[in-house]
């Protein structure tokens, strides 16, 4: 028994073909949207590539870009096919092409769905990339004279001010890295020498943060040095008082930023997938209805269209047998009674 069987008159077949022609052109526009979303996401990721450990997450925008280009080509061809399917004589030239086209389009819509799911599943990988990237950026923050790293101080400062964040997970992360270059340390000072000697790796560590961690919302002048020393500042208790530093870590701030973008893009791609699936279903109905017209031999008669000619179980069994028979064609006959031709 056919799945989704619908009977079409000649006028209904023509209207269906015209509607699908229009929907395929709309699908070309959705392909442009997919391409644009992928390009936008790629640019957004590359803006912060200095604070990411690798660029493996670029596979998501690359897939969206590729899918968008393929969507434009497939739906342009689909529009041409549907336009000519209004005439039975013109349908004959596309008869052998239409079924492979539908199969390819089905796998394409599956790729669109995969692209949508990727936008929701990349969060953990993105978090790991940001964690490692920010850790390295903070480690090399002081290397303003080192080629290849001299830009990191400016990058991190702009990041912390723009996203109102501090450190990797929080402002205390700066206490564990030397973020002031040795060239700006007074080596004649006993305090500086003591700090360097007190650290196993010879780093100048202190309970201070860069100026970019200072909150612009605090009425009090920024306390960025000796943050944990209550006696160094008047009327100050760092354990209880609201610090005038950004409390949120930059990893969480960037993760929230990219997660918001990914979810929005994922929702749009999911809607595009549903639309493409609708168009594909319509093309399948048109194909089967037009093939039945050819079988009946009367272009003006009613014809049936369906999604599957048989039930799901019968279709699966039939396809399995086809694959099984194809496999047998390539098997070597091991019968000892058969002698090879000399």
Phi and psi in degrees as GROMACS dihedral restraints (atoms count N, CA, C in turn):
[ dihedral_restraints ]
;  ai    aj    ak    al  type     phi  dphi    fc
    3     4     5     6     1   -68.6    20    10
    4     5     6     7     1   144.6    20    10
    6     7     8     9     1   -94.3    20    10
    7     8     9    10     1   126.0    20    10
    9    10    11    12     1    69.4    20    10
   10    11    12    13     1    38.9    20    10
   12    13    14    15     1   -71.5    20    10
   13    14    15    16     1   130.7    20    10
   15    16    17    18     1  -137.3    20    10
   16    17    18    19     1   139.3    20    10
   18    19    20    21     1   -98.5    20    10
   19    20    21    22     1   132.0    20    10
   21    22    23    24     1  -119.4    20    10
   22    23    24    25     1   137.8    20    10
   24    25    26    27     1   -84.6    20    10
   25    26    27    28     1   173.7    20    10
   27    28    29    30     1   -61.2    20    10
   28    29    30    31     1   -43.5    20    10
   30    31    32    33     1   -64.2    20    10
   31    32    33    34     1   -38.5    20    10
   33    34    35    36     1   -68.6    20    10
   34    35    36    37     1   -35.5    20    10
   36    37    38    39     1   -65.0    20    10
   37    38    39    40     1   -41.0    20    10
   39    40    41    42     1   -66.1    20    10
   40    41    42    43     1   -42.2    20    10
   42    43    44    45     1   -64.2    20    10
   43    44    45    46     1   -39.3    20    10
   45    46    47    48     1   -62.8    20    10
   46    47    48    49     1   -43.1    20    10
   48    49    50    51     1   -63.8    20    10
   49    50    51    52     1   -41.7    20    10
   51    52    53    54     1   -66.3    20    10
   52    53    54    55     1   -41.6    20    10
   54    55    56    57     1   -63.9    20    10
   55    56    57    58     1   -42.3    20    10
   57    58    59    60     1   -67.4    20    10
   58    59    60    61     1   -33.2    20    10
   60    61    62    63     1   -60.2    20    10
   61    62    63    64     1   -44.1    20    10
   63    64    65    66     1   -66.9    20    10
   64    65    66    67     1   -44.1    20    10
   66    67    68    69     1   -65.0    20    10
   67    68    69    70     1   -34.0    20    10
   69    70    71    72     1   -66.5    20    10
   70    71    72    73     1   -35.9    20    10
   72    73    74    75     1   -69.7    20    10
   73    74    75    76     1   -34.8    20    10
   75    76    77    78     1   -65.0    20    10
   76    77    78    79     1   -36.1    20    10
   78    79    80    81     1   -65.9    20    10
   79    80    81    82     1   -30.2    20    10
   81    82    83    84     1   -61.3    20    10
   82    83    84    85     1   -40.5    20    10
   84    85    86    87     1   -65.9    20    10
   85    86    87    88     1   -37.2    20    10
   87    88    89    90     1   -65.1    20    10
   88    89    90    91     1   -31.8    20    10
   90    91    92    93     1   -64.6    20    10
   91    92    93    94     1   -39.8    20    10
   93    94    95    96     1   -63.4    20    10
   94    95    96    97     1   -38.6    20    10
   96    97    98    99     1   -64.4    20    10
   97    98    99   100     1   -43.6    20    10
   99   100   101   102     1   -59.8    20    10
  100   101   102   103     1   -45.0    20    10
  102   103   104   105     1   -61.1    20    10
  103   104   105   106     1   -43.1    20    10
  105   106   107   108     1   -66.6    20    10
  106   107   108   109     1   -40.3    20    10
  108   109   110   111     1   -63.9    20    10
  109   110   111   112     1   -41.8    20    10
  111   112   113   114     1   -63.7    20    10
  112   113   114   115     1   -40.6    20    10
  114   115   116   117     1   -66.4    20    10
  115   116   117   118     1   -42.1    20    10
  117   118   119   120     1   -62.2    20    10
  118   119   120   121     1   -44.2    20    10
  120   121   122   123     1   -65.2    20    10
  121   122   123   124     1   -38.3    20    10
  123   124   125   126     1   -62.6    20    10
  124   125   126   127     1   -44.1    20    10
  126   127   128   129     1   -64.1    20    10
  127   128   129   130     1   -42.0    20    10
  129   130   131   132     1   -62.8    20    10
  130   131   132   133     1   -39.4    20    10
  132   133   134   135     1   -69.5    20    10
  133   134   135   136     1   -41.5    20    10
  135   136   137   138     1   -70.1    20    10
  136   137   138   139     1   -20.3    20    10
  138   139   140   141     1   -61.7    20    10
  139   140   141   142     1   -32.9    20    10
  141   142   143   144     1  -112.7    20    10
  142   143   144   145     1    24.8    20    10
  144   145   146   147     1   -64.9    20    10
  145   146   147   148     1   -22.7    20    10
  147   148   149   150     1   -68.8    20    10
  148   149   150   151     1   -22.9    20    10
  150   151   152   153     1  -109.7    20    10
  151   152   153   154     1    23.2    20    10
  153   154   155   156     1  -121.1    20    10
  154   155   156   157     1   144.0    20    10
  156   157   158   159     1   -74.2    20    10
  157   158   159   160     1   -30.0    20    10
  159   160   161   162     1  -153.7    20    10
  160   161   162   163     1   175.1    20    10
  162   163   164   165     1  -113.5    20    10
  163   164   165   166     1    23.9    20    10
  165   166   167   168     1   -65.1    20    10
  166   167   168   169     1   -26.6    20    10
  168   169   170   171     1   -70.8    20    10
  169   170   171   172     1    -6.3    20    10
  171   172   173   174     1   -69.5    20    10
  172   173   174   175     1    -8.5    20    10
  174   175   176   177     1   -64.1    20    10
  175   176   177   178     1   -26.4    20    10
  177   178   179   180     1   -68.0    20    10
  178   179   180   181     1   -55.4    20    10
  180   181   182   183     1   -62.2    20    10
  181   182   183   184     1   -33.9    20    10
  183   184   185   186     1   -63.8    20    10
  184   185   186   187     1   -38.7    20    10
  186   187   188   189     1   -67.6    20    10
  187   188   189   190     1   -39.7    20    10
  189   190   191   192     1   -64.8    20    10
  190   191   192   193     1   -39.9    20    10
  192   193   194   195     1   -63.2    20    10
  193   194   195   196     1   -47.3    20    10
  195   196   197   198     1   -63.8    20    10
  196   197   198   199     1   -43.8    20    10
  198   199   200   201     1   -62.5    20    10
  199   200   201   202     1   -38.5    20    10
  201   202   203   204     1   -63.4    20    10
  202   203   204   205     1   -42.3    20    10
  204   205   206   207     1   -65.3    20    10
  205   206   207   208     1   -43.2    20    10
  207   208   209   210     1   -64.3    20    10
  208   209   210   211     1   -38.3    20    10
  210   211   212   213     1   -60.8    20    10
  211   212   213   214     1   -41.2    20    10
  213   214   215   216     1   -61.4    20    10
  214   215   216   217     1   -44.4    20    10
  216   217   218   219     1   -68.8    20    10
  217   218   219   220     1   -47.4    20    10
  219   220   221   222     1   -63.4    20    10
  220   221   222   223     1   -45.2    20    10
  222   223   224   225     1   -74.9    20    10
  223   224   225   226     1   -27.1    20    10
  225   226   227   228     1   -63.9    20    10
  226   227   228   229     1   -45.4    20    10
  228   229   230   231     1   -64.1    20    10
  229   230   231   232     1   -41.7    20    10
  231   232   233   234     1   -61.0    20    10
  232   233   234   235     1   -38.6    20    10
  234   235   236   237     1   -62.7    20    10
  235   236   237   238     1   -40.8    20    10
  237   238   239   240     1   -66.0    20    10
  238   239   240   241     1   -41.9    20    10
  240   241   242   243     1   -63.2    20    10
  241   242   243   244     1   -47.9    20    10
  243   244   245   246     1   -65.0    20    10
  244   245   246   247     1   -34.3    20    10
  246   247   248   249     1   -63.8    20    10
  247   248   249   250     1   -39.7    20    10
  249   250   251   252     1   -84.5    20    10
  250   251   252   253     1   -12.3    20    10
  252   253   254   255     1   -76.5    20    10
  253   254   255   256     1    -4.0    20    10
  255   256   257   258     1   -69.0    20    10
  256   257   258   259     1   -19.6    20    10
  258   259   260   261     1  -114.4    20    10
  259   260   261   262     1   127.5    20    10
  261   262   263   264     1   -61.8    20    10
  262   263   264   265     1   -39.2    20    10
  264   265   266   267     1   -66.0    20    10
  265   266   267   268     1   -36.6    20    10
  267   268   269   270     1   -75.0    20    10
  268   269   270   271     1   -25.6    20    10
  270   271   272   273     1   -64.5    20    10
  271   272   273   274     1   -28.3    20    10
  273   274   275   276     1   -59.5    20    10
  274   275   276   277     1   -35.2    20    10
  276   277   278   279     1   -71.4    20    10
  277   278   279   280     1   -20.9    20    10
  279   280   281   282     1  -104.1    20    10
  280   281   282   283     1    -1.6    20    10
  282   283   284   285     1   -57.5    20    10
  283   284   285   286     1   -46.1    20    10
  285   286   287   288     1   -77.0    20    10
  286   287   288   289     1   -19.9    20    10
  288   289   290   291     1   -87.1    20    10
  289   290   291   292     1   -28.2    20    10
  291   292   293   294     1   -64.5    20    10
  292   293   294   295     1   -43.0    20    10
  294   295   296   297     1   -66.0    20    10
  295   296   297   298     1   -48.1    20    10
  297   298   299   300     1   -59.1    20    10
  298   299   300   301     1   -34.2    20    10
  300   301   302   303     1   -62.8    20    10
  301   302   303   304     1   -42.9    20    10
  303   304   305   306     1   -65.2    20    10
  304   305   306   307     1   -41.1    20    10
  306   307   308   309     1   -62.9    20    10
  307   308   309   310     1   -45.7    20    10
  309   310   311   312     1   -63.4    20    10
  310   311   312   313     1   -39.9    20    10
  312   313   314   315     1   -66.7    20    10
  313   314   315   316     1   -34.6    20    10
  315   316   317   318     1   -61.6    20    10
  316   317   318   319     1   -46.8    20    10
  318   319   320   321     1   -66.8    20    10
  319   320   321   322     1   -31.5    20    10
  321   322   323   324     1   -65.8    20    10
  322   323   324   325     1   -44.4    20    10
  324   325   326   327     1   -63.6    20    10
  325   326   327   328     1   -31.6    20    10
  327   328   329   330     1   -64.6    20    10
  328   329   330   331     1   -38.9    20    10
  330   331   332   333     1   -64.4    20    10
  331   332   333   334     1   -36.5    20    10
  333   334   335   336     1   -62.7    20    10
  334   335   336   337     1   -42.4    20    10
  336   337   338   339     1   -62.7    20    10
  337   338   339   340     1   -41.9    20    10
  339   340   341   342     1   -61.0    20    10
  340   341   342   343     1   -41.1    20    10
  342   343   344   345     1   -61.3    20    10
  343   344   345   346     1   -39.2    20    10
  345   346   347   348     1   -66.2    20    10
  346   347   348   349     1   -42.6    20    10
  348   349   350   351     1   -66.9    20    10
  349   350   351   352     1   -33.6    20    10
  351   352   353   354     1   -61.1    20    10
  352   353   354   355     1   -36.8    20    10
  354   355   356   357     1   -62.7    20    10
  355   356   357   358     1   -27.7    20    10
  357   358   359   360     1   -92.5    20    10
  358   359   360   361     1   -19.9    20    10
  360   361   362   363     1  -100.4    20    10
  361   362   363   364     1    -1.9    20    10
  363   364   365   366     1   -85.6    20    10
  364   365   366   367     1    -5.1    20    10
  366   367   368   369     1   -57.7    20    10
  367   368   369   370     1   -47.4    20    10
  369   370   371   372     1   -63.5    20    10
  370   371   372   373     1   -41.9    20    10
  372   373   374   375     1   -66.3    20    10
  373   374   375   376     1   -37.6    20    10
  375   376   377   378     1   -66.5    20    10
  376   377   378   379     1   -40.0    20    10
  378   379   380   381     1   -63.1    20    10
  379   380   381   382     1   -42.3    20    10
  381   382   383   384     1   -64.3    20    10
  382   383   384   385     1   -41.4    20    10
  384   385   386   387     1   -64.0    20    10
  385   386   387   388     1   -40.8    20    10
  387   388   389   390     1   -68.8    20    10
  388   389   390   391     1   -38.6    20    10
  390   391   392   393     1   -60.2    20    10
  391   392   393   394     1   -49.2    20    10
  393   394   395   396     1   -70.4    20    10
  394   395   396   397     1   -39.8    20    10
  396   397   398   399     1   -66.0    20    10
  397   398   399   400     1   -43.7    20    10
  399   400   401   402     1   -67.8    20    10
  400   401   402   403     1   -36.6    20    10
  402   403   404   405     1   -61.3    20    10
  403   404   405   406     1   -43.5    20    10
  405   406   407   408     1   -69.3    20    10
  406   407   408   409     1   -39.0    20    10
  408   409   410   411     1   -62.9    20    10
  409   410   411   412     1   -40.4    20    10
  411   412   413   414     1   -68.4    20    10
  412   413   414   415     1   -35.4    20    10
  414   415   416   417     1   -65.5    20    10
  415   416   417   418     1   -36.1    20    10
  417   418   419   420     1  -101.6    20    10
  418   419   420   421     1    13.7    20    10
  420   421   422   423     1   -56.7    20    10
  421   422   423   424     1   -37.3    20    10
  423   424   425   426     1   -79.2    20    10
  424   425   426   427     1   -14.1    20    10
  426   427   428   429     1   -82.9    20    10
  427   428   429   430     1    61.7    20    10
  429   430   431   432     1   -75.0    20    10
  430   431   432   433     1   -11.9    20    10
  432   433   434   435     1  -106.2    20    10
  433   434   435   436     1     1.8    20    10
  435   436   437   438     1   -94.8    20    10
  436   437   438   439     1   122.2    20    10
  438   439   440   441     1   -57.8    20    10
  439   440   441   442     1   136.0    20    10
  441   442   443   444     1    89.9    20    10
  442   443   444   445     1   -13.7    20    10
  444   445   446   447     1  -126.8    20    10
  445   446   447   448     1    -8.3    20    10
  447   448   449   450     1   -63.0    20    10
  448   449   450   451     1   -19.4    20    10
  450   451   452   453     1   -87.6    20    10
  451   452   453   454     1   -12.0    20    10
  453   454   455   456     1   -66.7    20    10
  454   455   456   457     1   -35.5    20    10
  456   457   458   459     1   -60.1    20    10
  457   458   459   460     1   -48.6    20    10
  459   460   461   462     1   -63.6    20    10
  460   461   462   463     1   -40.8    20    10
  462   463   464   465     1   -61.3    20    10
  463   464   465   466     1   -48.1    20    10
  465   466   467   468     1   -67.5    20    10
  466   467   468   469     1   -41.4    20    10
  468   469   470   471     1   -61.8    20    10
  469   470   471   472     1   -45.5    20    10
  471   472   473   474     1   -64.1    20    10
  472   473   474   475     1   -38.4    20    10
  474   475   476   477     1   -62.7    20    10
  475   476   477   478     1   -46.7    20    10
  477   478   479   480     1   -67.0    20    10
  478   479   480   481     1   -34.6    20    10
  480   481   482   483     1   -75.6    20    10
  481   482   483   484     1   -40.7    20    10
  483   484   485   486     1   -68.5    20    10
  484   485   486   487     1   -43.0    20    10
  486   487   488   489     1   -97.6    20    10
  487   488   489   490     1     3.9    20    10
  489   490   491   492     1    51.2    20    10
  490   491   492   493     1    57.0    20    10
  492   493   494   495     1  -135.9    20    10
  493   494   495   496     1   171.8    20    10
  495   496   497   498     1  -151.2    20    10
  496   497   498   499     1   127.0    20    10
  498   499   500   501     1    74.2    20    10
  499   500   501   502     1  -168.9    20    10
  501   502   503   504     1   -83.3    20    10
  502   503   504   505     1   -64.1    20    10
  504   505   506   507     1  -100.7    20    10
  505   506   507   508     1   -15.4    20    10
  507   508   509   510     1   174.8    20    10
  508   509   510   511     1   175.8    20    10
  510   511   512   513     1   -64.8    20    10
  511   512   513   514     1   -25.9    20    10
  513   514   515   516     1   -67.1    20    10
  514   515   516   517     1   -15.3    20    10
  516   517   518   519     1   -62.1    20    10
  517   518   519   520     1   -29.3    20    10
  519   520   521   522     1   -70.2    20    10
  520   521   522   523     1   -18.2    20    10
  522   523   524   525     1   -71.0    20    10
  523   524   525   526     1   -18.2    20    10
  525   526   527   528     1  -104.8    20    10
  526   527   528   529     1     5.1    20    10
  528   529   530   531     1  -129.0    20    10
  529   530   531   532     1   150.0    20    10
  531   532   533   534     1   -87.4    20    10
  532   533   534   535     1   108.4    20    10
  534   535   536   537     1  -105.0    20    10
  535   536   537   538     1     2.3    20    10
  537   538   539   540     1  -109.3    20    10
  538   539   540   541     1   128.1    20    10
  540   541   542   543     1   -67.7    20    10
  541   542   543   544     1   148.6    20    10
  543   544   545   546     1   -61.0    20    10
  544   545   546   547     1   -25.6    20    10
  546   547   548   549     1   -67.9    20    10
  547   548   549   550     1   -17.9    20    10
  549   550   551   552     1  -103.7    20    10
  550   551   552   553     1    10.1    20    10
  552   553   554   555     1  -101.9    20    10
  553   554   555   556     1   137.3    20    10
  555   556   557   558     1   -84.1    20    10
  556   557   558   559     1    97.7    20    10
  558   559   560   561     1   -69.5    20    10
  559   560   561   562     1   -10.9    20    10
  561   562   563   564     1   -81.8    20    10
  562   563   564   565     1   -12.1    20    10
  564   565   566   567     1   -80.0    20    10
  565   566   567   568     1   132.3    20    10
  567   568   569   570     1   -66.9    20    10
  568   569   570   571     1   -32.8    20    10
  570   571   572   573     1   -64.2    20    10
  571   572   573   574     1   -42.3    20    10
  573   574   575   576     1   -65.3    20    10
  574   575   576   577     1   -45.2    20    10
  576   577   578   579     1   -63.2    20    10
  577   578   579   580     1   -39.4    20    10
  579   580   581   582     1   -64.0    20    10
  580   581   582   583     1   -40.6    20    10
  582   583   584   585     1   -64.4    20    10
  583   584   585   586     1   -41.7    20    10
  585   586   587   588     1   -66.6    20    10
  586   587   588   589     1   -38.5    20    10
  588   589   590   591     1   -73.7    20    10
  589   590   591   592     1   -28.0    20    10
  591   592   593   594     1   -73.6    20    10
  592   593   594   595     1   -13.1    20    10
  594   595   596   597     1  -103.2    20    10
  595   596   597   598     1   134.9    20    10
  597   598   599   600     1   -59.5    20    10
  598   599   600   601     1   -39.6    20    10
  600   601   602   603     1   -89.3    20    10
  601   602   603   604     1     4.0    20    10
  603   604   605   606     1    70.2    20    10
  604   605   606   607     1    31.8    20    10
  606   607   608   609     1   -97.8    20    10
  607   608   609   610     1   151.9    20    10
  609   610   611   612     1   -93.3    20    10
  610   611   612   613     1    94.0    20    10
  612   613   614   615     1  -102.7    20    10
  613   614   615   616     1   143.6    20    10
  615   616   617   618     1  -155.3    20    10
  616   617   618   619     1   165.4    20    10
  618   619   620   621     1   -89.9    20    10
  619   620   621   622     1    65.4    20    10
  621   622   623   624     1  -138.1    20    10
  622   623   624   625     1   164.3    20    10
  624   625   626   627     1  -135.3    20    10
  625   626   627   628     1   157.9    20    10
  627   628   629   630     1   -63.1    20    10
  628   629   630   631     1   160.6    20    10
  630   631   632   633     1   -61.5    20    10
  631   632   633   634     1   -27.6    20    10
  633   634   635   636     1   -69.2    20    10
  634   635   636   637     1    -9.1    20    10
  636   637   638   639     1   -82.9    20    10
  637   638   639   640     1   -10.3    20    10
  639   640   641   642     1   -71.9    20    10
  640   641   642   643     1   133.4    20    10
  642   643   644   645     1   -80.2    20    10
  643   644   645   646     1   130.5    20    10
  645   646   647   648     1   -78.6    20    10
  646   647   648   649     1    -8.8    20    10
  648   649   650   651     1   -89.7    20    10
  649   650   651   652     1   -10.5    20    10
  651   652   653   654     1   -83.1    20    10
  652   653   654   655     1   133.4    20    10
  654   655   656   657     1   -74.1    20    10
  655   656   657   658     1   -19.4    20    10
  657   658   659   660     1   -86.8    20    10
  658   659   660   661     1   143.0    20    10
  660   661   662   663     1   -54.9    20    10
  661   662   663   664     1   143.4    20    10
  663   664   665   666     1   -64.9    20    10
  664   665   666   667     1   133.6    20    10
  666   667   668   669     1  -106.3    20    10
  667   668   669   670     1   100.7    20    10
  669   670   671   672     1  -113.0    20    10
  670   671   672   673     1   -10.0    20    10
  672   673   674   675     1  -113.2    20    10
  673   674   675   676     1   146.7    20    10
  675   676   677   678     1    48.9    20    10
  676   677   678   679     1    52.7    20    10
  678   679   680   681     1   -62.8    20    10
  679   680   681   682     1   -35.2    20    10
  681   682   683   684     1   -95.4    20    10
  682   683   684   685     1     4.1    20    10
  684   685   686   687     1   -97.8    20    10
  685   686   687   688     1   101.0    20    10
  687   688   689   690     1   -64.6    20    10
  688   689   690   691     1   -35.5    20    10
  690   691   692   693     1   -74.2    20    10
  691   692   693   694     1   -13.8    20    10
  693   694   695   696     1   -80.8    20    10
  694   695   696   697     1    -9.9    20    10
  696   697   698   699     1  -135.0    20    10
  697   698   699   700     1   147.4    20    10
  699   700   701   702     1   -76.4    20    10
  700   701   702   703     1   133.5    20    10
  702   703   704   705     1    53.0    20    10
  703   704   705   706     1    55.6    20    10
  705   706   707   708     1  -136.0    20    10
  706   707   708   709     1   129.2    20    10
  708   709   710   711     1  -135.1    20    10
  709   710   711   712     1   102.6    20    10
  711   712   713   714     1   -70.3    20    10
  712   713   714   715     1   -21.4    20    10
  714   715   716   717     1   -72.9    20    10
  715   716   717   718     1   -33.4    20    10
  717   718   719   720     1  -112.5    20    10
  718   719   720   721     1   -29.7    20    10
  720   721   722   723     1   -78.5    20    10
  721   722   723   724     1   145.5    20    10
  723   724   725   726     1   -67.8    20    10
  724   725   726   727     1   114.1    20    10
  726   727   728   729     1   -66.9    20    10
  727   728   729   730     1   148.8    20    10
  729   730   731   732     1   -92.2    20    10
  730   731   732   733     1    39.4    20    10
  732   733   734   735     1  -119.0    20    10
  733   734   735   736     1   154.7    20    10
  735   736   737   738     1   -65.4    20    10
  736   737   738   739     1   126.8    20    10
  738   739   740   741     1   -85.6    20    10
  739   740   741   742     1   -29.0    20    10
  741   742   743   744     1   -79.7    20    10
  742   743   744   745     1   140.3    20    10
  744   745   746   747     1   -75.1    20    10
  745   746   747   748     1   152.5    20    10
  747   748   749   750     1   -70.7    20    10
  748   749   750   751     1   -26.8    20    10
  750   751   752   753     1   -62.1    20    10
  751   752   753   754     1   -46.4    20    10
  753   754   755   756     1   -67.6    20    10
  754   755   756   757     1   -37.7    20    10
  756   757   758   759     1   -63.5    20    10
  757   758   759   760     1   -46.1    20    10
  759   760   761   762     1   -69.1    20    10
  760   761   762   763     1   -36.8    20    10
  762   763   764   765     1   -63.4    20    10
  763   764   765   766     1   -42.9    20    10
  765   766   767   768     1   -63.4    20    10
  766   767   768   769     1   -39.9    20    10
  768   769   770   771     1   -61.4    20    10
  769   770   771   772     1   -50.5    20    10
  771   772   773   774     1   -73.6    20    10
  772   773   774   775     1   -32.6    20    10
  774   775   776   777     1   -63.8    20    10
  775   776   777   778     1   -40.5    20    10
  777   778   779   780     1   -61.8    20    10
  778   779   780   781     1   -43.1    20    10
  780   781   782   783     1   -64.7    20    10
  781   782   783   784     1   -45.7    20    10
  783   784   785   786     1   -62.2    20    10
  784   785   786   787     1   -41.3    20    10
  786   787   788   789     1   -65.6    20    10
  787   788   789   790     1   -40.7    20    10
  789   790   791   792     1   -64.4    20    10
  790   791   792   793     1   -45.7    20    10
  792   793   794   795     1   -64.4    20    10
  793   794   795   796     1   -42.4    20    10
  795   796   797   798     1   -59.5    20    10
  796   797   798   799     1   -39.8    20    10
  798   799   800   801     1   -66.0    20    10
  799   800   801   802     1   -42.8    20    10
  801   802   803   804     1   -63.5    20    10
  802   803   804   805     1   -44.5    20    10
  804   805   806   807     1   -64.4    20    10
  805   806   807   808     1   -36.6    20    10
  807   808   809   810     1   -64.5    20    10
  808   809   810   811     1   -40.7    20    10
  810   811   812   813     1   -65.6    20    10
  811   812   813   814     1   -38.2    20    10
  813   814   815   816     1   -64.2    20    10
  814   815   816   817     1   -39.2    20    10
  816   817   818   819     1   -61.5    20    10
  817   818   819   820     1   -43.7    20    10
  819   820   821   822     1   -62.6    20    10
  820   821   822   823     1   -40.1    20    10
  822   823   824   825     1   -65.3    20    10
  823   824   825   826     1   -44.0    20    10
  825   826   827   828     1   -63.4    20    10
  826   827   828   829     1   -37.0    20    10
  828   829   830   831     1   -66.0    20    10
  829   830   831   832     1   -37.9    20    10
  831   832   833   834     1   -63.3    20    10
  832   833   834   835     1   -45.5    20    10
  834   835   836   837     1   -63.0    20    10
  835   836   837   838     1   -43.1    20    10
  837   838   839   840     1   -61.5    20    10
  838   839   840   841     1   -40.9    20    10
  840   841   842   843     1   -61.6    20    10
  841   842   843   844     1   -43.0    20    10
  843   844   845   846     1   -62.9    20    10
  844   845   846   847     1   -40.9    20    10
  846   847   848   849     1   -64.2    20    10
  847   848   849   850     1   -37.9    20    10
  849   850   851   852     1   -64.1    20    10
  850   851   852   853     1   -42.8    20    10
  852   853   854   855     1   -61.6    20    10
  853   854   855   856     1   -42.3    20    10
  855   856   857   858     1   -64.7    20    10
  856   857   858   859     1   -42.5    20    10
  858   859   860   861     1   -61.4    20    10
  859   860   861   862     1   -49.6    20    10
  861   862   863   864     1   -68.8    20    10
  862   863   864   865     1   -36.0    20    10
  864   865   866   867     1   -65.6    20    10
  865   866   867   868     1   -41.7    20    10
  867   868   869   870     1   -70.7    20    10
  868   869   870   871     1   -35.8    20    10
  870   871   872   873     1   -65.6    20    10
  871   872   873   874     1   -36.6    20    10
  873   874   875   876     1   -69.0    20    10
  874   875   876   877     1   -31.2    20    10
  876   877   878   879     1   -61.9    20    10
  877   878   879   880     1   -43.7    20    10
  879   880   881   882     1   -63.7    20    10
  880   881   882   883     1   -37.3    20    10
  882   883   884   885     1   -65.3    20    10
  883   884   885   886     1   -39.9    20    10
  885   886   887   888     1   -74.4    20    10
  886   887   888   889     1   -25.2    20    10
  888   889   890   891     1    78.2    20    10
  889   890   891   892     1     9.6    20    10
  891   892   893   894     1  -128.0    20    10
  892   893   894   895     1   106.3    20    10
  894   895   896   897     1   -66.4    20    10
  895   896   897   898     1   -15.3    20    10
  897   898   899   900     1   -96.4    20    10
  898   899   900   901     1    -2.7    20    10
  900   901   902   903     1   -86.0    20    10
  901   902   903   904     1   168.6    20    10
  903   904   905   906     1   -75.2    20    10
  904   905   906   907     1   152.3    20    10
  906   907   908   909     1  -144.6    20    10
  907   908   909   910     1   153.8    20    10
  909   910   911   912     1   -93.5    20    10
  910   911   912   913     1   142.6    20    10
  912   913   914   915     1  -126.1    20    10
  913   914   915   916     1   151.7    20    10
  915   916   917   918     1  -152.7    20    10
  916   917   918   919     1   168.3    20    10
  918   919   920   921     1   -85.5    20    10
  919   920   921   922     1   -48.2    20    10
  921   922   923   924     1  -126.8    20    10
  922   923   924   925     1   136.0    20    10
  924   925   926   927     1   -68.9    20    10
  925   926   927   928     1   -32.6    20    10
  927   928   929   930     1  -120.7    20    10
  928   929   930   931     1   178.0    20    10
  930   931   932   933     1   -66.7    20    10
  931   932   933   934     1   167.2    20    10
  933   934   935   936     1   -60.0    20    10
  934   935   936   937     1   -42.1    20    10
  936   937   938   939     1   -65.2    20    10
  937   938   939   940     1   -43.9    20    10
  939   940   941   942     1   -66.6    20    10
  940   941   942   943     1   -39.1    20    10
  942   943   944   945     1   -65.0    20    10
  943   944   945   946     1   -43.4    20    10
  945   946   947   948     1   -64.1    20    10
  946   947   948   949     1   -41.7    20    10
  948   949   950   951     1   -65.8    20    10
  949   950   951   952     1   -40.4    20    10
  951   952   953   954     1   -64.9    20    10
  952   953   954   955     1   -44.3    20    10
  954   955   956   957     1   -65.5    20    10
  955   956   957   958     1   -36.5    20    10
  957   958   959   960     1   -64.2    20    10
  958   959   960   961     1   -40.9    20    10
  960   961   962   963     1   -66.2    20    10
  961   962   963   964     1   -37.3    20    10
  963   964   965   966     1   -62.8    20    10
  964   965   966   967     1   -45.6    20    10
  966   967   968   969     1   -64.3    20    10
  967   968   969   970     1   -39.2    20    10
  969   970   971   972     1   -64.4    20    10
  970   971   972   973     1   -41.9    20    10
  972   973   974   975     1   -68.4    20    10
  973   974   975   976     1   -35.3    20    10
  975   976   977   978     1   -64.8    20    10
  976   977   978   979     1   -37.7    20    10
  978   979   980   981     1   -64.2    20    10
  979   980   981   982     1   -36.1    20    10
  981   982   983   984     1   -67.2    20    10
  982   983   984   985     1   -29.0    20    10
  984   985   986   987     1   -64.1    20    10
  985   986   987   988     1   -26.8    20    10
  987   988   989   990     1  -100.4    20    10
  988   989   990   991     1     3.1    20    10
  990   991   992   993     1   -78.5    20    10
  991   992   993   994     1   142.9    20    10
  993   994   995   996     1   -87.5    20    10
  994   995   996   997     1   129.5    20    10
  996   997   998   999     1   -74.7    20    10
  997   998   999  1000     1   120.8    20    10
  999  1000  1001  1002     1   -99.9    20    10
 1000  1001  1002  1003     1    16.4    20    10
 1002  1003  1004  1005     1   -64.7    20    10
 1003  1004  1005  1006     1   122.4    20    10
 1005  1006  1007  1008     1   -69.8    20    10
 1006  1007  1008  1009     1   -18.5    20    10
 1008  1009  1010  1011     1   -77.3    20    10
 1009  1010  1011  1012     1   -11.5    20    10
 1011  1012  1013  1014     1   -95.7    20    10
 1012  1013  1014  1015     1   117.7    20    10
 1014  1015  1016  1017     1   -94.9    20    10
 1015  1016  1017  1018     1   138.0    20    10
 1017  1018  1019  1020     1   -66.7    20    10
 1018  1019  1020  1021     1   147.2    20    10
 1020  1021  1022  1023     1   -71.0    20    10
 1021  1022  1023  1024     1   126.2    20    10
